[in-house]
């Protein structure tokens, strides 16, 4: 158990996502030139979770806005925002995911900056640097979610917006191996932590395959934590995973929009 606790989550999961880029999973596929061209003309949409487009009225005026894509590498949302006229910074722990953003930016002559780092530590950014923090589902890869909300609040200007995607924590009560076989069998207690809850055999398998490790977060942390940091929640929707057995019963993701009030 001690070896599990000593693992550097940021480093391990960054390497796992580098491998996902090699494998070409869905969330590592960059946007196309056609999508960029449409975004330049104002025709664009992005997701925070899976398939539900983020409502356009959630966004500020994008032309000239300073946008931080937080743990949002992969050449997807960042380039779209840049094509829409924003000044975009993408922070991600995965070097390969950031390379996707640089590739699209170079291909499309976009103004986009990449920073490799931990989503929980935004100390490289000054206070009140951004108008929008866009944080697609990714905080399931770190054990602590509250630092994300506090850091996001700090780097946002008054009137700034935090949009975040979240995993519905009920996902983590099920036996993952059985879930993959199409059977929902309750096994785990919450909060779930791969380092502590996975068996030695399961964890060894994750390590061998370089599978990213995950952590559940109570709704009190995911939603209440944003309010504790000073945000006012102004938007919410739920999302499903197409073809997933649990999504036949309940939305497995949700998204929030939170506002940093003007003092």
N, C-alpha and C positions, 0 to 999 in steps of 0.2 A: 504493500500500500504506500510506503514512503516513496518508492520510485515514481509512482503515479503522481503524487503530489509535487514532486520536484520537477516535473516536466514543464518546459517553457511553452505555454499555450500559444502565445503569439507566434513564436518561431515555428512550432510544429504545424499549426494551422496555415501559416503562410506557405510552408513547403507543400502542404496538402493541396492548397489551391493552385500552386504552381503546377502540380501534377494534373489537377482538373483541367487546366488550360491545355496541357498536352493531349488530354483525352477529348477535349472539345465539347465539354458539357454545355448545356443550354446557356448558363449564366456567364460564359466566357466567350460567346460569339459576338464579335463587334457588329455595330450597325453598318448598313450598306451605304454606298454613295447616294442611292435613290432616297433613303431615309434622311440623309443630311440635306439633300437638295430640297426636300419637302419642308424640313425644319427651318431652313433659311426663308421659306415663303410663309412661315407661320403655321404649317400643317404638321403637328407632331403630338405624340403622346408617349408616356413612360409608365412603368409600373413600380410600385413599392414592394409588391409581394409576388404574385404569379400572373394572373391574367386581367385583373380589374384595372383599367386605366385610371390614373390619378386624375380627379376632376380638374379641368383647366382653371376653374375659379379658385382653386387652392393656391395657385402660384401668384407671386408678385409680377410686376412688369419685368420681363426677362432682359430686355435690352439694357445693357449697362449694369445689370445686377451682379453682385459678387456672390458666387455660389460655391459651396463646399459639398462635394459628393463624398460622403463619409462612409468608408469601407464599401465604396461603390465602384471599384475598378472593373475592367472587362470591356471597355470600349463601347459602352451602351448608353447610359443616361448622360454622362459627362459630355461627350461629343454632341449629343442632341441639344443640350443646354447651350453649348458654345455656338452651335449653328443658329440657335434662336437669338443670339446676341449677348449672352452672359459672359462674364469673366469667370472662368471655371478653374477650380482647384480640385483635384481628385486625390484623396488620401486612402491608401489601402496597404495592408501588410504584405500582399503578394506582389513580388517583382514582376511576375509574368502577367498578372492582371493589369498592372500599370503599363506594361509594354503594349498591351492592346489599345489603351487610350492614346499613348504616344503614336502608335501606328496610324490610328484614325486621324489624329490631329495633323500629322505630317501629310497624310494622303489628301486631306480636305482643306489644308491651310487654316486650321482652327487655332484660336488663342486658348490654350489649355495647359495647365501646370500639373505635374504629378509629384506627390510626396509619399514616400514609403514610411509607414508608421503604424502605431497602435491606435485603434479607434477610441480607446479610453484616455488617451493622453494627447491633447491638442496644444501642448505648451509651445510648439513651434509657431503658433499663430497668436497674434496680439488680440487683446480684448476688442470686441465690436468690429471685427474684420469682415463679416459676411452679412448678407441680406437673407440668405436661405441656406439651411443645412438639409441636404437630401440624403437620407440614411435608409437605403433599401435593406430588406431582411439580411441581417448579418450579425446582430448582437447575440444570436444563439451560439456564436463561436467564441464567446468570452464568458467567464463565470460572473463578472460584475457588470451590471447594466447602469447603475446609478451614476458612475463617473462620466458616462457618455452624455447623460442629460445635463449634468452640471457644466461640463466642458462646452457642450453645444450652446448652452445659455450664455456662457461667458463670451464666446467668440461671435455671437450674433449681436447685431445692432438693435437698439430699441425699435420695435415694430417688425423685427426679423421673425422668420418662420422656420420651424423644425418640422420636417415630414419624416416619419419613421415607419418602417415595416417590421412586423413582429410575428413570431411563431406562436400559435395558440398552444399554451402549455400542456393542454390535455394530450397532445401528441405523445408526450414523453412517458405516459403511464403504460404504454403498450410494449409488448415483446417485439423488438424490431425484426428479429429473424422470422417470427411467425407473420408479422405484418407483410413482409416481403412475399410470403406465400399466400397472401389474401385472407389471413385470419387475424381478427382483432382480439388479442388475449391480454388482459390487464396483468402487468407484472411489476412495474416500478412505482415507487412513491415519489412525490414531488417535494422539494425541487430535485430535478434530475441533473446528474453530473457524470459525464462519461468517465472521468478519472476516478471517481469514487464508486459509482454504481455498476459500471460494466464489470463483468467477471474477468479474471486474469486471461482466460481463453479468448473472450470477446475483445479485450483490449489489445491482446497480442495480434489478433486478426486485423484490427483497425491499423495498428502500427505497420504491419506487414504490407497492407494494401495502401498505406498512406491516406486513410480515410480521415477527413476533418472531424475533430472531436466537438461535441455539442453540449450545451447547458440550457436548462429551462429557466425561465424567470416568472415569478408570480405576477399576476396582473397588477398587484399592489406596487410592484417595482416598475413594470413596463408603463403603466398609466399613472398611478399615484406618484411614482418617482419623478415624472416630468413636472407634475404640479408642485412637488416638493422643491424642485430646482427653481421654480418661479414662473413656469409656463402656464398659460391658460389654454386648455384644449378647445379647438374650434372646428374640428372635423374628425370623422371616424367612418371607416367602412371595413367590411370583412371580405375575405377572398378564399377561393377553393383551389385545389390542385387537380386539374383534369386527369381523370383516369385513376385517381387514388381512392381506395376503399373507404378511408375515414371521411374523405370529402363528400361521400354519398350521404353521410349522417350529419356533418357539422362543418362549417367553414374552418379551415386549418390555419389560416393566417388572418391578420388584421392590420390596418394602417391607421395612423393618427396624424393629425395636423395640430401643431401647438404654436402659440404666439408669445413672443416676448413683448410685453406691454411697454408702451412709451411711458417713461417716468413722469 
